[in-house]
Amino acid sequence: MCTIKEINDAVSRLSPGDLSEFRAWFDQFDALVWDAQFERDAASGRLDALANEALDDLREGRCTPL
């Protein structure tokens, strides 16, 4: 399976049970990929400006409690 079309076709042929299992696996896989990207971004400093902006908002009282 090499192309998105082949993957789409294969997923569309899954039984309801297999689709449920695939969905659970993919949710976990996607979360791990997202976490890894977040960690790389944080380590590289790409999120520093956002973090500083949020801290400034907190210090200046521009935040509201949830």
HTML snippet that shows the backbone in 3Dmol.js (N, CA, C, O; Angstrom):
<script src="https://3Dmol.org/build/3Dmol-min.js"></script>
<div id="view" style="width:600px;height:400px;position:relative"></div>
<script>
const pdb = `
ATOM      1  N   MET A   1       0.853  -1.178   0.000  1.00  0.00           N
ATOM      2  CA  MET A   1       0.000   0.000   0.000  1.00  0.00           C
ATOM      3  C   MET A   1       0.895   1.235   0.000  1.00  0.00           C
ATOM      4  O   MET A   1       1.611   1.500   0.966  1.00  0.00           O
ATOM      5  N   CYS A   2       0.843   1.977  -1.086  1.00  0.00           N
ATOM      6  CA  CYS A   2       1.777   3.081  -1.238  1.00  0.00           C
ATOM      7  C   CYS A   2       1.108   4.437  -1.392  1.00  0.00           C
ATOM      8  O   CYS A   2       1.708   5.463  -1.072  1.00  0.00           O
ATOM      9  N   THR A   3      -0.111   4.454  -1.871  1.00  0.00           N
ATOM     10  CA  THR A   3      -0.718   5.743  -2.163  1.00  0.00           C
ATOM     11  C   THR A   3      -1.910   6.001  -1.252  1.00  0.00           C
ATOM     12  O   THR A   3      -2.477   5.084  -0.659  1.00  0.00           O
ATOM     13  N   ILE A   4      -2.265   7.257  -1.161  1.00  0.00           N
ATOM     14  CA  ILE A   4      -3.436   7.633  -0.373  1.00  0.00           C
ATOM     15  C   ILE A   4      -4.683   6.956  -0.928  1.00  0.00           C
ATOM     16  O   ILE A   4      -5.532   6.500  -0.163  1.00  0.00           O
ATOM     17  N   LYS A   5      -4.800   6.888  -2.248  1.00  0.00           N
ATOM     18  CA  LYS A   5      -5.962   6.239  -2.857  1.00  0.00           C
ATOM     19  C   LYS A   5      -6.046   4.781  -2.440  1.00  0.00           C
ATOM     20  O   LYS A   5      -7.127   4.294  -2.108  1.00  0.00           O
ATOM     21  N   GLU A   6      -4.912   4.072  -2.452  1.00  0.00           N
ATOM     22  CA  GLU A   6      -4.913   2.669  -2.025  1.00  0.00           C
ATOM     23  C   GLU A   6      -5.316   2.539  -0.556  1.00  0.00           C
ATOM     24  O   GLU A   6      -6.054   1.625  -0.188  1.00  0.00           O
ATOM     25  N   ILE A   7      -4.835   3.446   0.269  1.00  0.00           N
ATOM     26  CA  ILE A   7      -5.204   3.421   1.689  1.00  0.00           C
ATOM     27  C   ILE A   7      -6.695   3.709   1.843  1.00  0.00           C
ATOM     28  O   ILE A   7      -7.392   3.019   2.588  1.00  0.00           O
ATOM     29  N   ASN A   8      -7.182   4.730   1.137  1.00  0.00           N
ATOM     30  CA  ASN A   8      -8.615   5.049   1.188  1.00  0.00           C
ATOM     31  C   ASN A   8      -9.461   3.852   0.773  1.00  0.00           C
ATOM     32  O   ASN A   8     -10.450   3.527   1.429  1.00  0.00           O
ATOM     33  N   ASP A   9      -9.071   3.201  -0.311  1.00  0.00           N
ATOM     34  CA  ASP A   9      -9.821   2.038  -0.795  1.00  0.00           C
ATOM     35  C   ASP A   9      -9.817   0.918   0.236  1.00  0.00           C
ATOM     36  O   ASP A   9     -10.850   0.300   0.491  1.00  0.00           O
ATOM     37  N   ALA A  10      -8.651   0.657   0.832  1.00  0.00           N
ATOM     38  CA  ALA A  10      -8.546  -0.410   1.824  1.00  0.00           C
ATOM     39  C   ALA A  10      -9.394  -0.095   3.057  1.00  0.00           C
ATOM     40  O   ALA A  10     -10.085  -0.973   3.575  1.00  0.00           O
ATOM     41  N   VAL A  11      -9.344   1.138   3.522  1.00  0.00           N
ATOM     42  CA  VAL A  11     -10.127   1.520   4.698  1.00  0.00           C
ATOM     43  C   VAL A  11     -11.617   1.422   4.402  1.00  0.00           C
ATOM     44  O   VAL A  11     -12.395   1.006   5.261  1.00  0.00           O
ATOM     45  N   SER A  12     -12.015   1.797   3.206  1.00  0.00           N
ATOM     46  CA  SER A  12     -13.441   1.755   2.872  1.00  0.00           C
ATOM     47  C   SER A  12     -13.967   0.323   2.800  1.00  0.00           C
ATOM     48  O   SER A  12     -15.178   0.114   2.865  1.00  0.00           O
ATOM     49  N   ARG A  13     -13.091  -0.660   2.667  1.00  0.00           N
ATOM     50  CA  ARG A  13     -13.515  -2.062   2.610  1.00  0.00           C
ATOM     51  C   ARG A  13     -13.483  -2.756   3.968  1.00  0.00           C
ATOM     52  O   ARG A  13     -13.858  -3.925   4.066  1.00  0.00           O
ATOM     53  N   LEU A  14     -13.049  -2.068   5.005  1.00  0.00           N
ATOM     54  CA  LEU A  14     -12.976  -2.693   6.328  1.00  0.00           C
ATOM     55  C   LEU A  14     -14.367  -3.004   6.866  1.00  0.00           C
ATOM     56  O   LEU A  14     -15.328  -2.278   6.609  1.00  0.00           O
ATOM     57  N   SER A  15     -14.452  -4.091   7.613  1.00  0.00           N
ATOM     58  CA  SER A  15     -15.706  -4.416   8.309  1.00  0.00           C
ATOM     59  C   SER A  15     -15.909  -3.390   9.422  1.00  0.00           C
ATOM     60  O   SER A  15     -14.956  -2.716   9.812  1.00  0.00           O
ATOM     61  N   PRO A  16     -17.119  -3.258   9.936  1.00  0.00           N
ATOM     62  CA  PRO A  16     -17.336  -2.301  11.030  1.00  0.00           C
ATOM     63  C   PRO A  16     -16.416  -2.538  12.228  1.00  0.00           C
ATOM     64  O   PRO A  16     -15.926  -1.583  12.831  1.00  0.00           O
ATOM     65  N   GLY A  17     -16.183  -3.788  12.570  1.00  0.00           N
ATOM     66  CA  GLY A  17     -15.297  -4.087  13.699  1.00  0.00           C
ATOM     67  C   GLY A  17     -13.856  -3.698  13.407  1.00  0.00           C
ATOM     68  O   GLY A  17     -13.181  -3.104  14.247  1.00  0.00           O
ATOM     69  N   ASP A  18     -13.391  -4.039  12.206  1.00  0.00           N
ATOM     70  CA  ASP A  18     -12.025  -3.677  11.829  1.00  0.00           C
ATOM     71  C   ASP A  18     -11.867  -2.163  11.705  1.00  0.00           C
ATOM     72  O   ASP A  18     -10.825  -1.609  12.055  1.00  0.00           O
ATOM     73  N   LEU A  19     -12.907  -1.503  11.205  1.00  0.00           N
ATOM     74  CA  LEU A  19     -12.855  -0.046  11.109  1.00  0.00           C
ATOM     75  C   LEU A  19     -12.745   0.580  12.493  1.00  0.00           C
ATOM     76  O   LEU A  19     -11.996   1.536  12.691  1.00  0.00           O
ATOM     77  N   SER A  20     -13.484   0.045  13.435  1.00  0.00           N
ATOM     78  CA  SER A  20     -13.408   0.545  14.816  1.00  0.00           C
ATOM     79  C   SER A  20     -12.005   0.343  15.390  1.00  0.00           C
ATOM     80  O   SER A  20     -11.457   1.232  16.040  1.00  0.00           O
ATOM     81  N   GLU A  21     -11.434  -0.835  15.142  1.00  0.00           N
ATOM     82  CA  GLU A  21     -10.075  -1.119  15.619  1.00  0.00           C
ATOM     83  C   GLU A  21      -9.062  -0.201  14.945  1.00  0.00           C
ATOM     84  O   GLU A  21      -8.159   0.321  15.600  1.00  0.00           O
ATOM     85  N   PHE A  22      -9.213  -0.004  13.629  1.00  0.00           N
ATOM     86  CA  PHE A  22      -8.317   0.890  12.899  1.00  0.00           C
ATOM     87  C   PHE A  22      -8.435   2.311  13.427  1.00  0.00           C
ATOM     88  O   PHE A  22      -7.425   2.988  13.618  1.00  0.00           O
ATOM     89  N   ARG A  23      -9.662   2.768  13.665  1.00  0.00           N
ATOM     90  CA  ARG A  23      -9.877   4.127  14.162  1.00  0.00           C
ATOM     91  C   ARG A  23      -9.189   4.319  15.508  1.00  0.00           C
ATOM     92  O   ARG A  23      -8.551   5.347  15.734  1.00  0.00           O
ATOM     93  N   ALA A  24      -9.310   3.354  16.392  1.00  0.00           N
ATOM     94  CA  ALA A  24      -8.665   3.451  17.711  1.00  0.00           C
ATOM     95  C   ALA A  24      -7.146   3.489  17.555  1.00  0.00           C
ATOM     96  O   ALA A  24      -6.463   4.277  18.209  1.00  0.00           O
ATOM     97  N   TRP A  25      -6.626   2.619  16.671  1.00  0.00           N
ATOM     98  CA  TRP A  25      -5.177   2.618  16.437  1.00  0.00           C
ATOM     99  C   TRP A  25      -4.725   3.955  15.866  1.00  0.00           C
ATOM    100  O   TRP A  25      -3.724   4.519  16.309  1.00  0.00           O
ATOM    101  N   PHE A  26      -5.469   4.465  14.875  1.00  0.00           N
ATOM    102  CA  PHE A  26      -5.052   5.702  14.228  1.00  0.00           C
ATOM    103  C   PHE A  26      -5.128   6.880  15.195  1.00  0.00           C
ATOM    104  O   PHE A  26      -4.263   7.755  15.168  1.00  0.00           O
ATOM    105  N   ASP A  27      -6.148   6.916  16.045  1.00  0.00           N
ATOM    106  CA  ASP A  27      -6.229   7.998  17.039  1.00  0.00           C
ATOM    107  C   ASP A  27      -4.992   8.008  17.925  1.00  0.00           C
ATOM    108  O   ASP A  27      -4.429   9.067  18.205  1.00  0.00           O
ATOM    109  N   GLN A  28      -4.572   6.828  18.366  1.00  0.00           N
ATOM    110  CA  GLN A  28      -3.377   6.743  19.211  1.00  0.00           C
ATOM    111  C   GLN A  28      -2.129   7.129  18.414  1.00  0.00           C
ATOM    112  O   GLN A  28      -1.294   7.888  18.908  1.00  0.00           O
ATOM    113  N   PHE A  29      -1.996   6.625  17.209  1.00  0.00           N
ATOM    114  CA  PHE A  29      -0.864   6.947  16.346  1.00  0.00           C
ATOM    115  C   PHE A  29      -0.783   8.447  16.096  1.00  0.00           C
ATOM    116  O   PHE A  29       0.288   9.042  16.214  1.00  0.00           O
ATOM    117  N   ASP A  30      -1.920   9.060  15.750  1.00  0.00           N
ATOM    118  CA  ASP A  30      -1.956  10.487  15.458  1.00  0.00           C
ATOM    119  C   ASP A  30      -1.575  11.308  16.688  1.00  0.00           C
ATOM    120  O   ASP A  30      -0.871  12.311  16.570  1.00  0.00           O
ATOM    121  N   ALA A  31      -2.033  10.891  17.859  1.00  0.00           N
ATOM    122  CA  ALA A  31      -1.681  11.598  19.092  1.00  0.00           C
ATOM    123  C   ALA A  31      -0.177  11.527  19.347  1.00  0.00           C
ATOM    124  O   ALA A  31       0.430  12.516  19.758  1.00  0.00           O
ATOM    125  N   LEU A  32       0.423  10.369  19.106  1.00  0.00           N
ATOM    126  CA  LEU A  32       1.868  10.227  19.307  1.00  0.00           C
ATOM    127  C   LEU A  32       2.656  11.101  18.331  1.00  0.00           C
ATOM    128  O   LEU A  32       3.652  11.717  18.710  1.00  0.00           O
ATOM    129  N   VAL A  33       2.208  11.154  17.073  1.00  0.00           N
ATOM    130  CA  VAL A  33       2.868  11.993  16.077  1.00  0.00           C
ATOM    131  C   VAL A  33       2.757  13.463  16.481  1.00  0.00           C
ATOM    132  O   VAL A  33       3.735  14.206  16.404  1.00  0.00           O
ATOM    133  N   TRP A  34       1.560  13.883  16.913  1.00  0.00           N
ATOM    134  CA  TRP A  34       1.347  15.265  17.330  1.00  0.00           C
ATOM    135  C   TRP A  34       2.207  15.599  18.544  1.00  0.00           C
ATOM    136  O   TRP A  34       2.826  16.662  18.596  1.00  0.00           O
ATOM    137  N   ASP A  35       2.247  14.691  19.523  1.00  0.00           N
ATOM    138  CA  ASP A  35       3.071  14.918  20.715  1.00  0.00           C
ATOM    139  C   ASP A  35       4.546  15.083  20.345  1.00  0.00           C
ATOM    140  O   ASP A  35       5.233  15.957  20.874  1.00  0.00           O
ATOM    141  N   ALA A  36       5.022  14.238  19.436  1.00  0.00           N
ATOM    142  CA  ALA A  36       6.426  14.322  19.024  1.00  0.00           C
ATOM    143  C   ALA A  36       6.703  15.662  18.341  1.00  0.00           C
ATOM    144  O   ALA A  36       7.737  16.282  18.590  1.00  0.00           O
ATOM    145  N   GLN A  37       5.794  16.108  17.487  1.00  0.00           N
ATOM    146  CA  GLN A  37       5.975  17.404  16.817  1.00  0.00           C
ATOM    147  C   GLN A  37       5.968  18.537  17.841  1.00  0.00           C
ATOM    148  O   GLN A  37       6.779  19.459  17.751  1.00  0.00           O
ATOM    149  N   PHE A  38       5.060  18.474  18.811  1.00  0.00           N
ATOM    150  CA  PHE A  38       4.983  19.487  19.854  1.00  0.00           C
ATOM    151  C   PHE A  38       6.296  19.535  20.637  1.00  0.00           C
ATOM    152  O   PHE A  38       6.819  20.614  20.916  1.00  0.00           O
ATOM    153  N   GLU A  39       6.822  18.365  20.987  1.00  0.00           N
ATOM    154  CA  GLU A  39       8.089  18.303  21.730  1.00  0.00           C
ATOM    155  C   GLU A  39       9.233  18.914  20.914  1.00  0.00           C
ATOM    156  O   GLU A  39      10.058  19.651  21.454  1.00  0.00           O
ATOM    157  N   ARG A  40       9.283  18.606  19.608  1.00  0.00           N
ATOM    158  CA  ARG A  40      10.336  19.193  18.763  1.00  0.00           C
ATOM    159  C   ARG A  40      10.183  20.712  18.694  1.00  0.00           C
ATOM    160  O   ARG A  40      11.168  21.445  18.789  1.00  0.00           O
ATOM    161  N   ASP A  41       8.953  21.176  18.531  1.00  0.00           N
ATOM    162  CA  ASP A  41       8.716  22.616  18.457  1.00  0.00           C
ATOM    163  C   ASP A  41       9.102  23.303  19.769  1.00  0.00           C
ATOM    164  O   ASP A  41       9.712  24.372  19.761  1.00  0.00           O
ATOM    165  N   ALA A  42       8.745  22.684  20.885  1.00  0.00           N
ATOM    166  CA  ALA A  42       9.084  23.271  22.186  1.00  0.00           C
ATOM    167  C   ALA A  42      10.596  23.295  22.388  1.00  0.00           C
ATOM    168  O   ALA A  42      11.145  24.299  22.842  1.00  0.00           O
ATOM    169  N   ALA A  43      11.260  22.210  22.059  1.00  0.00           N
ATOM    170  CA  ALA A  43      12.712  22.126  22.250  1.00  0.00           C
ATOM    171  C   ALA A  43      13.457  23.114  21.356  1.00  0.00           C
ATOM    172  O   ALA A  43      14.521  23.610  21.725  1.00  0.00           O
ATOM    173  N   SER A  44      12.904  23.396  20.194  1.00  0.00           N
ATOM    174  CA  SER A  44      13.583  24.297  19.256  1.00  0.00           C
ATOM    175  C   SER A  44      13.288  25.767  19.533  1.00  0.00           C
ATOM    176  O   SER A  44      13.886  26.649  18.915  1.00  0.00           O
ATOM    177  N   GLY A  45      12.365  26.036  20.466  1.00  0.00           N
ATOM    178  CA  GLY A  45      12.033  27.417  20.791  1.00  0.00           C
ATOM    179  C   GLY A  45      10.913  28.001  19.938  1.00  0.00           C
ATOM    180  O   GLY A  45      10.576  29.177  20.075  1.00  0.00           O
ATOM    181  N   ARG A  46      10.336  27.189  19.059  1.00  0.00           N
ATOM    182  CA  ARG A  46       9.290  27.706  18.169  1.00  0.00           C
ATOM    183  C   ARG A  46       8.040  28.154  18.925  1.00  0.00           C
ATOM    184  O   ARG A  46       7.232  28.911  18.386  1.00  0.00           O
ATOM    185  N   LEU A  47       7.870  27.698  20.167  1.00  0.00           N
ATOM    186  CA  LEU A  47       6.685  28.058  20.941  1.00  0.00           C
ATOM    187  C   LEU A  47       6.950  29.146  21.969  1.00  0.00           C
ATOM    188  O   LEU A  47       6.036  29.568  22.678  1.00  0.00           O
ATOM    189  N   ASP A  48       8.196  29.603  22.057  1.00  0.00           N
ATOM    190  CA  ASP A  48       8.569  30.576  23.081  1.00  0.00           C
ATOM    191  C   ASP A  48       7.750  31.860  22.991  1.00  0.00           C
ATOM    192  O   ASP A  48       7.293  32.372  24.013  1.00  0.00           O
ATOM    193  N   ALA A  49       7.563  32.379  21.799  1.00  0.00           N
ATOM    194  CA  ALA A  49       6.819  33.636  21.649  1.00  0.00           C
ATOM    195  C   ALA A  49       5.379  33.468  22.128  1.00  0.00           C
ATOM    196  O   ALA A  49       4.834  34.356  22.783  1.00  0.00           O
ATOM    197  N   LEU A  50       4.764  32.333  21.805  1.00  0.00           N
ATOM    198  CA  LEU A  50       3.393  32.091  22.263  1.00  0.00           C
ATOM    199  C   LEU A  50       3.329  31.962  23.783  1.00  0.00           C
ATOM    200  O   LEU A  50       2.423  32.495  24.423  1.00  0.00           O
ATOM    201  N   ALA A  51       4.295  31.255  24.348  1.00  0.00           N
ATOM    202  CA  ALA A  51       4.326  31.095  25.800  1.00  0.00           C
ATOM    203  C   ALA A  51       4.530  32.444  26.483  1.00  0.00           C
ATOM    204  O   ALA A  51       3.873  32.742  27.481  1.00  0.00           O
ATOM    205  N   ASN A  52       5.433  33.252  25.951  1.00  0.00           N
ATOM    206  CA  ASN A  52       5.679  34.571  26.543  1.00  0.00           C
ATOM    207  C   ASN A  52       4.447  35.468  26.433  1.00  0.00           C
ATOM    208  O   ASN A  52       4.135  36.218  27.359  1.00  0.00           O
ATOM    209  N   GLU A  53       3.757  35.390  25.315  1.00  0.00           N
ATOM    210  CA  GLU A  53       2.530  36.172  25.150  1.00  0.00           C
ATOM    211  C   GLU A  53       1.466  35.747  26.168  1.00  0.00           C
ATOM    212  O   GLU A  53       0.784  36.591  26.748  1.00  0.00           O
ATOM    213  N   ALA A  54       1.332  34.453  26.377  1.00  0.00           N
ATOM    214  CA  ALA A  54       0.359  33.957  27.352  1.00  0.00           C
ATOM    215  C   ALA A  54       0.734  34.391  28.768  1.00  0.00           C
ATOM    216  O   ALA A  54      -0.133  34.781  29.550  1.00  0.00           O
ATOM    217  N   LEU A  55       2.017  34.323  29.096  1.00  0.00           N
ATOM    218  CA  LEU A  55       2.455  34.763  30.425  1.00  0.00           C
ATOM    219  C   LEU A  55       2.247  36.261  30.613  1.00  0.00           C
ATOM    220  O   LEU A  55       1.845  36.698  31.692  1.00  0.00           O
ATOM    221  N   ASP A  56       2.514  37.045  29.583  1.00  0.00           N
ATOM    222  CA  ASP A  56       2.246  38.483  29.656  1.00  0.00           C
ATOM    223  C   ASP A  56       0.765  38.752  29.883  1.00  0.00           C
ATOM    224  O   ASP A  56       0.405  39.601  30.699  1.00  0.00           O
ATOM    225  N   ASP A  57      -0.091  38.041  29.171  1.00  0.00           N
ATOM    226  CA  ASP A  57      -1.538  38.200  29.352  1.00  0.00           C
ATOM    227  C   ASP A  57      -1.947  37.859  30.781  1.00  0.00           C
ATOM    228  O   ASP A  57      -2.779  38.548  31.371  1.00  0.00           O
ATOM    229  N   LEU A  58      -1.373  36.811  31.331  1.00  0.00           N
ATOM    230  CA  LEU A  58      -1.676  36.425  32.701  1.00  0.00           C
ATOM    231  C   LEU A  58      -1.222  37.507  33.676  1.00  0.00           C
ATOM    232  O   LEU A  58      -1.981  37.905  34.559  1.00  0.00           O
ATOM    233  N   ARG A  59       0.010  37.982  33.521  1.00  0.00           N
ATOM    234  CA  ARG A  59       0.543  39.013  34.422  1.00  0.00           C
ATOM    235  C   ARG A  59      -0.267  40.309  34.330  1.00  0.00           C
ATOM    236  O   ARG A  59      -0.448  41.001  35.332  1.00  0.00           O
ATOM    237  N   GLU A  60      -0.743  40.631  33.153  1.00  0.00           N
ATOM    238  CA  GLU A  60      -1.507  41.883  32.940  1.00  0.00           C
ATOM    239  C   GLU A  60      -2.992  41.739  33.241  1.00  0.00           C
ATOM    240  O   GLU A  60      -3.757  42.686  33.060  1.00  0.00           O
ATOM    241  N   GLY A  61      -3.403  40.566  33.697  1.00  0.00           N
ATOM    242  CA  GLY A  61      -4.799  40.375  34.071  1.00  0.00           C
ATOM    243  C   GLY A  61      -5.741  40.217  32.887  1.00  0.00           C
ATOM    244  O   GLY A  61      -6.940  40.460  33.020  1.00  0.00           O
ATOM    245  N   ARG A  62      -5.228  39.819  31.745  1.00  0.00           N
ATOM    246  CA  ARG A  62      -6.075  39.660  30.571  1.00  0.00           C
ATOM    247  C   ARG A  62      -6.585  38.235  30.416  1.00  0.00           C
ATOM    248  O   ARG A  62      -7.053  37.863  29.340  1.00  0.00           O
ATOM    249  N   CYS A  63      -6.502  37.439  31.465  1.00  0.00           N
ATOM    250  CA  CYS A  63      -6.988  36.056  31.430  1.00  0.00           C
ATOM    251  C   CYS A  63      -8.222  35.932  32.317  1.00  0.00           C
ATOM    252  O   CYS A  63      -8.351  36.630  33.323  1.00  0.00           O
ATOM    253  N   THR A  64      -9.097  35.064  31.942  1.00  0.00           N
ATOM    254  CA  THR A  64     -10.286  34.813  32.768  1.00  0.00           C
ATOM    255  C   THR A  64     -10.259  33.364  33.215  1.00  0.00           C
ATOM    256  O   THR A  64      -9.787  32.492  32.486  1.00  0.00           O
ATOM    257  N   PRO A  65     -10.769  33.105  34.422  1.00  0.00           N
ATOM    258  CA  PRO A  65     -10.794  31.715  34.915  1.00  0.00           C
ATOM    259  C   PRO A  65     -11.769  30.887  34.089  1.00  0.00           C
ATOM    260  O   PRO A  65     -12.755  31.401  33.561  1.00  0.00           O
ATOM    261  N   LEU A  66     -11.472  29.598  33.990  1.00  0.00           N
ATOM    262  CA  LEU A  66     -12.372  28.695  33.262  1.00  0.00           C
ATOM    263  C   LEU A  66     -13.612  28.392  34.043  1.00  0.00           C
ATOM    264  O   LEU A  66     -14.471  27.648  33.572  1.00  0.00           O
TER     265      LEU A  66
END
`;
const viewer = $3Dmol.createViewer("view");
viewer.addModel(pdb, "pdb");
viewer.setStyle({}, {cartoon: {color: "spectrum"}});
viewer.zoomTo();
viewer.render();
</script>
